[in-house]
Amino acid sequence: MTPAARLQAAIEVLTAILDERRPAPDALKSWGQAHRFAGSGDRAAIGGLVFDALRRKASSAYLMGADTPRAVALGMLKRERGMDAEAIARLASGAQYAPAALSDDERARLETGNLDGAPAHVAGDYPEWLDGPFAQSFGDQRAEEGAALASRAPLDLRVNTLKGERDKAMAQLADLKPEPTPWSPWGLRIMLGADAKAPPVHAEPAFIKGLVEVQDEGSQLAALFSGAKPGEQVLDLCAGAGGKTLALAAMMANKGQLFATDDDKRRLAPIHDRLTRSGARNVQVRTPKSIHTEIDDLKGRMDLVLIDAPCTGTGAWRRNPDAKWRMRPGALEQRLADQAGILDRATEFVKPGGRITYITCSLLEAENGAQVRAFLGRHPGYAAEPAEETAKALGTAAPAFARAARLVPEGILMTPKSAATDGFFVSVLRRS
């Protein structure tokens, strides 16, 4: 397919996403099934255009003076890809398989349009109804934080120290040109171009043999900040597919006991194969048999309860840009109730002197600092560990990290702008 044909295909997919409110992966899959002639490179390029357009939807529409799928796609080419009006006109030429030729108004906007005077939610490319919560989190910097959250994420890997060290993994993955991540001692980062296909990491021997797992650096740090140690008794209360469970098992060096559970047994399905591949031998998966998890025998015994809390996922928008436009205010209210319930439940399992590590992939103060303050108000026997103390887990990198990330009384907030990670909040709550 020509670049112009790929652009037209991206506009068609965007129409399904924006007009029919379909999830982006679903719309892209449907388009691919209906256009079998498109090769893997074409599909990757079209997907890149679609996701870039969703990342910059608000600012692209503002630039073009319209919020149609075509306007968003054309505006994105200037906003995200840095193309000038002439280059865009060569793609939108009206030729066969290409988008219709630019109108005089479209060309003028592409030549002279800018974001001067744009509201913060437009410059930051997030929904207008979230401007208040973003202002609560970031104040006057909310547009910059939102814009960073609209950038494309790299591919991060976590080296499984049960199987080898980072240098070994780098050598085995040398063809992918990985680099050490800035903060995580286990992390490798692979940068991706705008039209690049994600490398087939799952087919790499290093992945198949359990030496590496796909995991954003922020998620790696969230596990690291829990302070899990060999010999401890640890409960991963919202284990899901097991990403942080695997990191905790490696931190514990297969010593002690790690229990992984989740209220939804369907989310736990992938964890068994992942544990086998990782070489973790100190993990018990407690699959719920009904609406209750089978963990009553663990009450009052745990050194650490990890809560990877259900949240709005605002911190993961770099990877799921369509999610921010489908999110509704009611979702936030539901998540706040879920988080409070899980925090309260976790206290049943923590032994005296133990701790809860509360994690969200959210940037919203309501889900982070405010949620922790409310918990401490309900449970005066707990105190939030100072963020500077938590950050010491990074060793010599701790001072630089403390300057980069947002350290608040309730914990640590990492963002794409501050720490070059996905958005994560971590709070360590110690029982007296």
N, C-alpha and C positions, 0 to 999 in steps of 0.2 A: 504493500500500500504506500502511496505517496504521503508526504507530510500533510498535504492539504486534505487528503481523504481521511487520514487519521483525525484531523481536527474536526471534520464533519461528523465522523463517528462519535467523537467525544461529545459533541453538541447533542447528538441523538441520545446518548446515554444520560447526559445531564438532564435532558427533558424528562426521561423516565424517573430520575431521582427527585427532581425539584417539583415537577408537576404531579407525579403520581405518588410521591413520598415513599419511594422504594429505597431500601438500603443499597448503598453503592456496590458492595460486592455482588449482591443479587442482580442488580441491573447490568453490571459488567458481564456476569456469567451468562445472562440471557442473551445479551448482544453477541457474545462469542459463539453461543450455540446456534444462533440464527445466521451467522456469517462465518461458516467453516473455512472459508478461503483465507481468513486472517491468520497469519502465523504467530508464533509466540512473541516475536519481537514487536509485531503490530499490536498485539493485545497489551503488552507491557507499556508501550508508548501511549496507547489510548488510555490505559489506566492511570498513567502518570499525569496526562492532561486533565483527566476527570478529577483526580484527587487534588491537584494543584488548584483547579478552579474552585473546588469546595473549600480549600484552605483560605482562599482569598475572595470568597463569594461577596462579602459585604463591600469591601473596598473596590472590587472590580465593577460591581453594579453601580456604586457611587461614581466611579470614574466615567462610566458609559451612560449614566443617566437613565438606566433601565435595569430591571432585575430578571430579564429573560435568560434562558440557558445560553443563547447565542451571545448576549451582551456580557454575561459572566465569563464565558470562554474567551472572548476577544479581550476583555479587560485584563484577564489573568495573564495573557501573553505579554502584556506590557508590565503589569505589576510584578509577576513572579519570574517570568522568563527574560525580562529585560529587552524585549523586541520593540523596534520602532514601528511607526505607522506604515512605512514602506514595506518592511519585511512581513508585517501582518497582512497587508494588502496582497502580497504575492501568494499567501495561503488562501485568504478569502477572496478569490478571484472570479468566482462564478463559473469556472471551468468544470469539466466533467468530474464528478465525485467530490468537488471542492465546495465549501460553503459559498453562499451568494456573495457577490461583490460588495465591498464596503459602501455604505451610503455616505453622503457628504457629511452628515452629522457624526457618524461613527469615525470617519477619518479625522475630522476636526477634534473630536474628543481624544483620540489616540495621539494626535500631534501635540495638543496643548493642555489636556486634562491633568489634574493633579489632586491631591488630597488636602490641599490647603483649606483649613476651616472645617474639616470633616470631624464629626463627633468621635469620641473615644471608641465607641463600639464599632464604628466603621473602620477607623485606622487600625484597630486591634483585631478586626475580623472575628467578632463574637456576637451572639444574639443580643439585641437591644435590651431585652428584659433582664439580662445578666449584668448590665452595667452597674447597678447598685451593689450586688455582691462582689464584683471585680473591684469597685472603688473601695469597698470595705477591706479587701485583701491588699490592694496595691496603691490606692490613692491616685495621685497624678501620674503614676507610672503604669497605669493599667493598659493604656494603648500599646506601650512598648512590650509589656509582658504578653499581651494578646497576640501581637505581631510575631513574637518569637515562638509562641505556641502554634502559629500557623505555618511555620517552616517545616521542611521535610526532615523526618528523623533518620538518623543513620541506623545501621544494623549492629546491635551490640550482642556480644556473646559473653557468657560466664564460663570461665575455666573451672572444671570440676577437680578440686584438689585431692579428691579421693583417687583420681586416675593419673594425675600429673600436674606439672607446673605450667605457668603461662608461657615460658620460653618454648616448651615442648609443643604446646598448641600452636604458637605462632609459626613454628617451623613446619608443622603438618599442614597449616592453612596458608602457606606462603603465597600461593597463587592468587589468593583473595586480597592480598596486601593489607592484612589487619594491623592495627596499631594499638598499643596499650591505651585504655581509657584514662582520662585525667585523674580520677579519684579512686575507683575500685581497684584493689590489688588483684582481683580475679578477672578484670574486664578486658575484652578486645573489641575494637570498633572497626567496622567496615563502612566507608563512606559510599553513598550511592548517588549517581548522576540523575538528572531530571528524567531521562528516558530509559535509564538502566533497569534491566530485570534484576530482581532480588536474586542473589546467587543461591544455588541449590544446596544450602548448608546441610539439609537433612540427608543428602546423599554423600556427604563427606565422611571418610572413615573416622575422622576425629569425633564427629557427632554420633555415628552409628555405634562406636565403641564407648561412648559416654564421657569423652574428654571435655566436650563443650556442650552448652545448652544455650538456646536463644533467650536472652533476658536483658532488658534495658538496664543501663548502669544505675539509674535511680532505684530500680527494684533491687538490684544487688546491694546497694548501700542501705536500703531499708532493712534488709536481712542482717547485714553486718552490724548495724546500730542496735539490733536486739541484744547483742552480746552473748549469744548462745555459746556455751562452753562444753567441752568434753565432760561426760559424767553427769550432766544435768538431766532433769526431767522436764520435757518441753511439750507443750500442746499447741499445734497449729490449728486454730479453731475454725478458720475459713480457708482451708487448704486449696480448694478448687482443683485445678489441674496439676498443682504441686510445684510451681516454680520456686516459691520461697521455701517450701519443704525441702527441696533438693539442696538449696543453698545452706539451710540450717544443718542438714545431715553432714555436709562437708565441713562446716564449722565445728561440729561436734566430733569429727574424726571417727565416726561409727562407735562412739563411747557414750554411755548414758542411754536414754530412751526418748524417742520422738514419736508423738502420736499425731496423726493427721486425720482430720475429719471435716465434714461440711454438711450443712443442713440439706443440701441438694445432692443426692447421690450421683446424678447425671454429671455434675461438674467434676466429680472424683474419677470418672472413668479413665482418663489418660494417665493417672498417677502411677498405676501399677507397672506398666511397661517402662515408664520413665525411671522409676526406682530401680528396676532390674538393670536397665542400661547403665545407671549411675554407679552401681556398686554399693549403694547405701544398704546397710544391714541392721541399723538400729531404729527402723521406722515401722510402726504399726499403723495400718490404715483402718480406721474405725468407720465403716460404711453404715449410715443410718438404715435401720430396718423399717422405720415408720417416720413420723414427723419428728421423732426424737433421735438424737445421736446417741450411740451406745458408749457413753463416757462417764456415767455416774460414779464409777469406781475411781476416777481420777480426781475427785473433788478434794481440795485442800492439800494436794500433793505436788503441784507444779512449781518449779523454779521460774519458769517463763511460760506465759500464754501469749502467743502471737495472734493478733487480729489484723488480717488483711481485709479491711472492712468493705462491705458493699458501699459504693459511693457513686457520684454523678459521672466520674471518669473524665472530668475536665482536664486533668493532667495528661491524659493520653490522646488528646485531640490531634497531635502531630501524626499519629498512626491511624486514627479513626475520624477524619475531618467531617464526614457526613453526620456523625453522632451529635455534633454541637448544634446543627440546624434542626435535628429531630427532637432535641431535648425540650421538655416543657416544665413549667414551675412546679407542677405536682410531683415530678420525679425527685426534686430536691427535698420536699417535705417528707416523702416516703423514706428516702435514704436517711434523713436525720433521725427518724423514729427507729429505723433498723439499727443504726449505729449505736444509739443509746441503749437499746435492748441487748445488743451483743456485748457492749462494755460491761453492763451490769451483770450479765451472765458469766463473763470471764472471771469476775471476782470469786465465784464459787470454787474455782480450781486453783487459785494462787495460795501457796503456803505463806506463813509469816516470813517476811524478808524477801519474798519473791517479787516478780514484776510482770506487768502487762506491757507489751509493745503494740501500740495502736498505729496503724498505717492506713493512709488513703492515697489514691492516685487522683487527688482533687486539689485545686488551688483555692477553693472557697473557704473563707474563714468560718462560716457556719458549720462546715464539716470537720474543721481542723481545730484551731485554738478554742473556739467557742464550745465545741463539743467536749473538749478536754476540761475546760473550766466547769462546765455543767456536771461532768462526771465527778470531779474533785469536790464539788459542792454536795453531791449525793453520797460520796464515800470519803469522809475526812481521814480515814486511815491510810490514804494514798497521797503521794506527792509526785509532782512531775520532776524528773531528773533534769538538771540544768543542761541546756542544749550544748554548751561548751564541753561538758563532761561526756555527753553522748558522742560528740564528734571526735573525741580522743581515740576512738576505735580506728581512725585512719592513720594513726601514728604520726610520722613526720609531715604528712600532707594535711593534718588537721588544721593548722593555723591558716593556710591558704584557703582551705575549704570554708572555714568559718568566716572569712572575709567575702567569699563568693556567694554562699548560700544565705538564706534568711534564717537567722537564729532568733527565736522568739521565746518568751517565758515558758510556753507549753511544749516546745519541741523545735524541729528543723523542717523548713520548707525548701524544697529544691524545685527549680523551674528551668525550662529551656534557656531563658535569658540569663539566669544567675549561675547555674551549675552545668548547663549544656546537657541536662538529662530530661527525661519526661518529668512531669510535675508529680512530686511525692511529698507527703507530710509524714513525719515520724515523731511519735511521742513515747518516751519510756516512763511508765507510771509505776513507782515502787511502793510496795506495801510495807508499812512500818512493822 
